[in-house]
Every structure is written in C-alpha cells, then in structure tokens.
Amino acid sequence: MDSVKYTLPESKIPKSWYNIQADLRDAAPPVLHPQSKEPIGPDDLAALFPMELIKQEVSTEREIEIPGPVRDLYRQWRPTPLYRARRLEQALDTPARIYYKYEGVSPSGSHKPNTAVPQAFYNKEAGVTKLTTETGAGQWGSALSMACTFFGMECSVYMVKVSYDQKPYRRGLMESFGANVTPSPSRTTASGRAVLDEHPDSTGSLGIAISEAVEVAATSDDTNYALGSVLNHVLTHQTVIGLETMEQMAAADDEPDILIGCTGGGSNFAGMCFPYVGENLRGEKNYRVIAVEPAACPTLTKGPYAYDYGDTAHLTPIVKMHTLGSGFVPPGFHAGGLRYHGMAPLVSQLHSEGHIEAVAYDQLRTFAAGIQFAQAEGILPAPEANHAVAAAIDEALACKESGESKAILFNLCGHGQFDMQAYLDYNAGKLVAYEYPEEEVAMALSGLPSVSA
Ligand SMILES: *Cc1c(COP(=O)(O)O)cnc(C)c1O
C-alpha cells in the first residue's frame, strides 16, 4: 500500500504558539549572570534581544499569539505535510503505524525558519537593523539569512570552521540571501583571537561561534543577536510543528503512542513534542516521548544536569541544563546540527523530572536508517534527522517482536540535500562510529562554574 499524506489548509496554521512553561510543575531554575552568578533580569538581556522575545523567554502564559506578518510568511511553507510511512512499514514488516511530520519543505530545508522569521520580525519592530548569529551545519544560518532579507535587515553569520570548509554550498545559500559569513574562530573578535592564539588550527565549535556572535552584538548599538535553538522562546516558536501535527493526526483518526525527535539544542524535538508533553503534564494523556542524540555528543544521556555557560568564552548567562562542559569540542561526526555541548534548559528539566526519555545512536546506525528511509519514502533526511529515523525504526522493530501495533510519530526536521558529502562518505565506507569521548568530556566538565544555588 502507498504512503499517505495528510495536508491542512492555510487557515489551519496555528494562531498561537504553545508555551510549556505554563504547565511545568516546578518553575524553571533561575538564569544567572556569567560574572556575578546572581539571577539576571530582563534588562541584562536587552543588549542582545528585543523586549518582546525577552518577555516570551520568561512568560508563563500558555498561548502566545503569532503576529499577523509572521503567519503571512509561514504560509509560504506551512502547514507542512504529515505522512504515514506505509512503504517503510512494509519494508520493516512491522504492525506499527509510522507517521512523520516533514519540515524539509521550508525554503531553507529545515524547521529553523519557524523561529528565524519571528525573531527577525520582533527585532525589526524594535528598530534593530542587523542580526549576528552562529551556525554549525549551516541550517540556522541559512534560515536567519532568509528571514533577515525578508525584513530588509543585515545578517552576519559566524560559521563553525569545519563546516565552512566541508559545506561550501550552505555558505553559498547564505551569501545569496545577502548574509556576511565568517569562518569561526576568526580574528574579527576578541573571543576568536583568544582561541586562535592558543589553538591556531582550531576547527571551531558552536560554543566558540556563539561567543563571537554575542560579542559583536553586545558591543554595537544597532545589532542584536539571534540563537537558533536552546532558548525558551525558540522552542515556543517551534511548537507550530506539534500543534499542526495534532490536527493532522486527528484527520488520520489516530493518536501517537510514541513521539520521537532528534536533539541538538532541543528545538525541533520540543516543537514536535511539547504540545503533547503538555497533555501529559496536565494529566490528560500518557505519551512516551523520546529524544535521540548522537553517541559522540551525548548531552542528555551522559552529561550532568548542572549550571553551565552557553558558550566557550563565558559571555552568555549561566543556565541549568544537561551539559558536556562549555569547553567540549565534539568529534567531527556528520551531523553538525547536533554538536552543541548543552541542551535546552526546558528539555533538560523535563528529562531530569522523568517526563521524557533519551537515547544515543552512533552515526553508522543513523546513516543506515536514513538510507533505508530514503529507499522506502523517497526523502533523503538531514544527517541530524537520521537520529529520529533510527529510533523510529527500532521502535517499529520492537513492535514486530512483541506483535503490538503502536503508532510511532517522529519529526523529519529537514532534508539532506546540502549534506551529500556525508552521504558520499558513508556510501564509500569512510565514516567511523565515534565512541563517547569520555576523557575530553571529563576535562570539559571540570570547568563547570561553581554556583551556590
Ligand atoms: C539545527 C538542526 C537540528 C538541531 O537543532 P535542534 O534545536 O535540536 O532542533 C536538527 N536537525 C536539523 C535539520 C537542523 O537544522
């Protein structure tokens, strides 16, 4: 039987985002100033973000209205389709029903524009003319470059050097949207120069690139900073994914038993799963929710839940999260979007309270899953998304074993058409299965800030 596609009319684009802070039992732990280590207030963030986003960051309102101009831009690619992967089910010979929400139909090929557009919008409204940011694999940089050009703003992207060298086509896309792209670490900032003086051959990390972008924004009046994941407001914007999916699952006359998303900073996972986790938190439902991360950067499965810096130079606030240490530079595996040392505080809190599960997969397993998926469904997933695919396949195979027919829903957060070198390398047998870099993590964790709270 053929796979089935569930679409929605444009009128069904959600009118509000869902804010899970309304349903948390315990309030989120306070965010601390990097020097004083005292709780920060809205004014401490005003050098980097517009007030509307700062308000969303700390809001406990369940619904946050999506501004009209943002909904208008969403219409270009939203609602995104939900598929029932019948051909994959057949290939696996499983009684499970497998569904995937496909975010790769956005213009830049992933879920990232769902937050890039509102972030650019609120900054534009606040009179900001330029945004700085970092990008790992290039997905976030592409999305923000696109959003900035929509709103007539400048965009400056610090791109992790290893990706800058490995993925010239992502840079080509960002530059075509008018952005200025700098390989990080660079000599254009004090944080970049400090890294290069110590490690002239540094291939960079997200933590270093964040320091560079934050430094530039903090030291110029007309420039703000934008982050593509991790922060509460980013996760909230992404909930359009899960809210649409709920409508589509209703149209399919089905309900998920298991929800799955890959986690780098946590935003696509949260976007798909938080509206469902909210139902669990309110005692209405009992979904199983699984976050999938790379074995080479196992933040949720191996990192402690502790206060840490968001960046390498310690310019960002200190937040409580699962972390591998802000000095951790993960090995160069092929899922650049999953190479962050930390995890979104909200995802970390839900994990520490036992509301979500986490598993880690190595890249040989995830690429095998991605190729099996592509051969059944015709979409080549982003290497990051392959982590969710692998876990969905394993859950479907577990159903085959037990004879249970569960509904498995995962977020296919992006396509892999800018990641062909990774697939060429995998197909040529050149990828290796990275082990958990225990010693390097131990070293990085020894640098956690001491915080009395
Ligand atoms: C950025 C990115 C990720 C990782 O970020 P999250 O915030 O964890 O979603 C995963 N997949 C794709 C396709 C990405 O672009």
The ligand as a MOL file (V3000), in Angstrom:
LIG
                    3D

  0  0  0     0  0            999 V3000
M  V30 BEGIN CTAB
M  V30 COUNTS 15 15 0 0 0
M  V30 BEGIN ATOM
M  V30 1 C 19.6030 22.6840 13.6210 0
M  V30 2 C 19.0930 21.3760 13.2930 0
M  V30 3 C 18.9680 20.3800 14.2660 0
M  V30 4 C 19.4240 20.5420 15.6910 0
M  V30 5 O 18.8310 21.5680 16.3950 0
M  V30 6 P 17.6030 21.3530 17.3570 0
M  V30 7 O 17.4620 22.6720 18.0090 0
M  V30 8 O 17.9380 20.2630 18.3230 0
M  V30 9 O 16.4410 21.0100 16.5120 0
M  V30 10 C 18.4510 19.1620 13.9050 0
M  V30 11 N 18.0560 18.9330 12.6410 0
M  V30 12 C 18.1490 19.8620 11.6790 0
M  V30 13 C 17.6890 19.5200 10.3060 0
M  V30 14 C 18.6560 21.1150 11.9710 0
M  V30 15 O 18.7270 22.0420 11.0230 0
M  V30 END ATOM
M  V30 BEGIN BOND
M  V30 1 1 1 2
M  V30 2 1 2 3
M  V30 3 2 2 14
M  V30 4 1 3 4
M  V30 5 2 3 10
M  V30 6 1 4 5
M  V30 7 1 5 6
M  V30 8 2 6 7
M  V30 9 1 6 8
M  V30 10 1 6 9
M  V30 11 1 10 11
M  V30 12 2 11 12
M  V30 13 1 12 13
M  V30 14 1 12 14
M  V30 15 1 14 15
M  V30 END BOND
M  V30 END CTAB
M  END
